[in-house]
Amino acid sequence: MKWLFIIDPIENLNYKTDSTYAIMKEAYRQGIEVFFCC
C-alpha cells in the first residue's frame, strides 16, 4: 500500500506537535510506503 500526504512546507513543520507527521511515522512503521508533497 502507498499513501501520499500533502503537508505544510517542511520549514514550518513542527515534528513534536504535528499530527500528520505522527500519522506518517506510524504508517511507515506498519510497512506502508509513505510519500509527501508540500
Stockholm file with secondary structure:
# STOCKHOLM 1.0

chainA/1-38         MKWLFIIDPIENLNYKTDSTYAIMKEAYRQGIEVFFCC
#=GR chainA/1-38 SS CEEEEECSCGGGCCTTTCHHHHHHHHHHHTTCEEEEEC
#=GC SS_cons        CEEEEECSCGGGCCTTTCHHHHHHHHHHHTTCEEEEEC
//
